[in-house]
Amino acid sequence: MAKNIAKIVLIVLIIGLLAFVAVNGLSLTAVGIPVEIHSVMDEEHGIRKGFDLTGGSVIVYEADAETVTTEQSDTIRDIMRKRLDRLGFTEATVAKQGEKRVVIEIPSVTNPDEAIKTLGKTAKLHFVDSDGVEILTGDDVKDAKAQYGQLSQNGSNEHFVELTLNSAAQQKFYEATTRMSQKADGQNYISIMLDEEEYSRPSVKEPINSDSCVISGSFTAESAKELATTIKEGQLPFNLNVVERRSSGPSLGDNALSSSLFAGMIGLLIILLFMIIVYRLPGVVAAISLIGYITLDVLVLALTRANLSLPGIAGIILSIGMAVDANVIIFERIKDELRLGKTVGAALDAGFHRALVAIIDANVTTAIAAVVLYIFGTGTIKGFAITLGLGIIVSMFTAIVLTKFLLKAFFGLNVKNRWLYGLSKKKDEGGEANV
């Protein structure tokens, strides 16, 4: 019995400690341990607010060209969207304004100049030899892909970038690589430039008379992908100029956030009271598990530097509902087993076993929807998908693992009264006979 009391107390203390860390943060660097967790309220290092809650910067880019095709305009938008996602601004919005302009709203970054510096700019791609002669431009590049495999028959697997050129560029590239391959080491290179910045300087060992070539070296998976993305992003045949920059206040603001959090707290308290009244002891366990779920969820969001807007908050609330549903399914299955005359211990085991399939089915289908929204969605839709997906993972853990652990611990305290597990006296006329 003492062991089970210790288990319950330990879980409550862990949840309390995690809640304290979530609110206040934790730093162990002073004692020589490289662990630092920032408070979820720390906007610089914790959860970031979306544009609708905190405002940010608005930047308008315009293509430096007389005409821009619809395909090129879509490419500009997609490039900026991907760049923002890579930088962690999943809640930023990107919208076309006509064919030549794109409007970007970046949350939390209140200095437009800082936003432009952070975002960078879509620029022309140049391939320049060691003599400073431009060989190719973005127009000549068909595709660039990060790959992993063997580059020679006896070589080991390595990361590299496979570059594909348009047919018209093949002869120009052949002439350039022939020239460079005849130079001494250190002078036989071709620089890959995006505006005035050099991103790579591969050496040329031999002439390349093909529409494709390989850029190899000490690449990691991440650096190979970054170079391939840089090449693809520089394929536009024009520059993008900043024609407007401004800071903007929140469209909904802290009042909306405070109202949402207050409504969420009231709703959570009502749910907890409902669970305790209807399911009694399992309801108490559900309350502990739900508090643990919320604590873990916000910690994960803080550690991943999530950008939180109102749709993101909606994703959190929906995942709380999924966690409640999981507990309800479990407790109803346990009550069904008790009504069949099983002992409390057997009912707990059978109830969790029967509920497991239904919980997994419900959460997996919702997780698939979250993945689809993340892949194909943009801006606040992607933020909603992130909070929903993370919430589903954490809620499954708390419902399946934490709830079961606590119920077993309470049962180990010899708490076997069937009424405490949700049955009414009329449906449990056998009283303690079946325990």
ChimeraX attribute file (.defattr): number of C-alpha atoms within 10 A of each C-alpha:
attribute: neighborCount
match mode: 1-to-1
recipient: residues
	/A:1	12
	/A:2	8
	/A:3	11
	/A:4	18
	/A:5	13
	/A:6	12
	/A:7	17
	/A:8	17
	/A:9	12
	/A:10	12
	/A:11	17
	/A:12	17
	/A:13	12
	/A:14	12
	/A:15	20
	/A:16	15
	/A:17	13
	/A:18	18
	/A:19	19
	/A:20	14
	/A:21	18
	/A:22	23
	/A:23	17
	/A:24	15
	/A:25	18
	/A:26	15
	/A:27	14
	/A:28	11
	/A:29	10
	/A:30	8
	/A:31	8
	/A:32	7
	/A:33	9
	/A:34	9
	/A:35	11
	/A:36	11
	/A:37	17
	/A:38	21
	/A:39	22
	/A:40	23
	/A:41	16
	/A:42	14
	/A:43	15
	/A:44	12
	/A:45	16
	/A:46	24
	/A:47	23
	/A:48	24
	/A:49	26
	/A:50	29
	/A:51	29
	/A:52	26
	/A:53	22
	/A:54	22
	/A:55	22
	/A:56	24
	/A:57	24
	/A:58	24
	/A:59	20
	/A:60	20
	/A:61	22
	/A:62	19
	/A:63	23
	/A:64	14
	/A:65	11
	/A:66	7
	/A:67	10
	/A:68	17
	/A:69	10
	/A:70	12
	/A:71	10
	/A:72	18
	/A:73	20
	/A:74	16
	/A:75	15
	/A:76	24
	/A:77	19
	/A:78	16
	/A:79	19
	/A:80	22
	/A:81	20
	/A:82	16
	/A:83	20
	/A:84	22
	/A:85	16
	/A:86	10
	/A:87	10
	/A:88	14
	/A:89	24
	/A:90	27
	/A:91	29
	/A:92	27
	/A:93	20
	/A:94	22
	/A:95	16
	/A:96	16
	/A:97	13
	/A:98	11
	/A:99	17
	/A:100	21
	/A:101	22
	/A:102	22
	/A:103	18
	/A:104	22
	/A:105	27
	/A:106	27
	/A:107	30
	/A:108	26
	/A:109	20
	/A:110	18
	/A:111	15
	/A:112	20
	/A:113	15
	/A:114	12
	/A:115	22
	/A:116	17
	/A:117	9
	/A:118	12
	/A:119	15
	/A:120	12
	/A:121	20
	/A:122	23
	/A:123	21
	/A:124	21
	/A:125	28
	/A:126	25
	/A:127	21
	/A:128	20
	/A:129	23
	/A:130	16
	/A:131	11
	/A:132	10
	/A:133	12
	/A:134	15
	/A:135	18
	/A:136	20
	/A:137	21
	/A:138	22
	/A:139	18
	/A:140	22
	/A:141	22
	/A:142	17
	/A:143	17
	/A:144	22
	/A:145	19
	/A:146	22
	/A:147	17
	/A:148	16
	/A:149	11
	/A:150	13
	/A:151	14
	/A:152	8
	/A:153	6
	/A:154	7
	/A:155	9
	/A:156	9
	/A:157	11
	/A:158	16
	/A:159	22
	/A:160	26
	/A:161	23
	/A:162	18
	/A:163	19
	/A:164	19
	/A:165	20
	/A:166	13
	/A:167	14
	/A:168	12
	/A:169	19
	/A:170	19
	/A:171	14
	/A:172	15
	/A:173	23
	/A:174	17
	/A:175	14
	/A:176	21
	/A:177	23
	/A:178	18
	/A:179	15
	/A:180	23
	/A:181	18
	/A:182	14
	/A:183	14
	/A:184	9
	/A:185	12
	/A:186	9
	/A:187	15
	/A:188	22
	/A:189	22
	/A:190	24
	/A:191	20
	/A:192	23
	/A:193	22
	/A:194	23
	/A:195	14
	/A:196	11
	/A:197	10
	/A:198	13
	/A:199	14
	/A:200	15
	/A:201	17
	/A:202	15
	/A:203	21
	/A:204	23
	/A:205	15
	/A:206	14
	/A:207	16
	/A:208	19
	/A:209	15
	/A:210	14
	/A:211	18
	/A:212	18
	/A:213	15
	/A:214	17
	/A:215	19
	/A:216	16
	/A:217	13
	/A:218	9
	/A:219	17
	/A:220	14
	/A:221	14
	/A:222	11
	/A:223	15
	/A:224	23
	/A:225	19
	/A:226	16
	/A:227	21
	/A:228	21
	/A:229	18
	/A:230	20
	/A:231	25
	/A:232	19
	/A:233	24
	/A:234	24
	/A:235	23
	/A:236	20
	/A:237	17
	/A:238	19
	/A:239	18
	/A:240	20
	/A:241	15
	/A:242	15
	/A:243	11
	/A:244	12
	/A:245	18
	/A:246	14
	/A:247	20
	/A:248	21
	/A:249	16
	/A:250	18
	/A:251	12
	/A:252	15
	/A:253	16
	/A:254	14
	/A:255	10
	/A:256	15
	/A:257	18
	/A:258	11
	/A:259	11
	/A:260	15
	/A:261	13
	/A:262	12
	/A:263	12
	/A:264	16
	/A:265	12
	/A:266	12
	/A:267	13
	/A:268	18
	/A:269	13
	/A:270	12
	/A:271	18
	/A:272	20
	/A:273	16
	/A:274	14
	/A:275	23
	/A:276	18
	/A:277	14
	/A:278	15
	/A:279	22
	/A:280	18
	/A:281	20
	/A:282	26
	/A:283	24
	/A:284	19
	/A:285	24
	/A:286	30
	/A:287	23
	/A:288	19
	/A:289	28
	/A:290	25
	/A:291	18
	/A:292	22
	/A:293	24
	/A:294	22
	/A:295	21
	/A:296	20
	/A:297	23
	/A:298	23
	/A:299	24
	/A:300	20
	/A:301	20
	/A:302	24
	/A:303	16
	/A:304	13
	/A:305	19
	/A:306	24
	/A:307	28
	/A:308	29
	/A:309	26
	/A:310	20
	/A:311	20
	/A:312	24
	/A:313	19
	/A:314	17
	/A:315	25
	/A:316	26
	/A:317	19
	/A:318	17
	/A:319	27
	/A:320	22
	/A:321	18
	/A:322	22
	/A:323	28
	/A:324	21
	/A:325	15
	/A:326	25
	/A:327	30
	/A:328	19
	/A:329	17
	/A:330	27
	/A:331	24
	/A:332	18
	/A:333	20
	/A:334	28
	/A:335	21
	/A:336	16
	/A:337	20
	/A:338	26
	/A:339	15
	/A:340	9
	/A:341	15
	/A:342	17
	/A:343	17
	/A:344	21
	/A:345	17
	/A:346	14
	/A:347	21
	/A:348	23
	/A:349	14
	/A:350	19
	/A:351	21
	/A:352	22
	/A:353	15
	/A:354	15
	/A:355	20
	/A:356	17
	/A:357	10
	/A:358	14
	/A:359	21
	/A:360	14
	/A:361	11
	/A:362	14
	/A:363	20
	/A:364	16
	/A:365	11
	/A:366	17
	/A:367	19
	/A:368	12
	/A:369	15
	/A:370	23
	/A:371	17
	/A:372	13
	/A:373	18
	/A:374	20
	/A:375	11
	/A:376	9
	/A:377	15
	/A:378	21
	/A:379	22
	/A:380	23
	/A:381	20
	/A:382	24
	/A:383	28
	/A:384	28
	/A:385	25
	/A:386	24
	/A:387	27
	/A:388	27
	/A:389	25
	/A:390	19
	/A:391	29
	/A:392	27
	/A:393	16
	/A:394	20
	/A:395	29
	/A:396	22
	/A:397	15
	/A:398	25
	/A:399	27
	/A:400	21
	/A:401	12
	/A:402	21
	/A:403	24
	/A:404	20
	/A:405	17
	/A:406	22
	/A:407	20
	/A:408	18
	/A:409	19
	/A:410	19
	/A:411	16
	/A:412	16
	/A:413	13
	/A:414	10
	/A:415	16
	/A:416	17
	/A:417	17
	/A:418	23
	/A:419	17
	/A:420	15
	/A:421	23
	/A:422	22
	/A:423	20
	/A:424	12
	/A:425	11
	/A:426	8
	/A:427	12
	/A:428	16
	/A:429	10
	/A:430	12
	/A:431	13
	/A:432	12
	/A:433	11
	/A:434	15
	/A:435	16
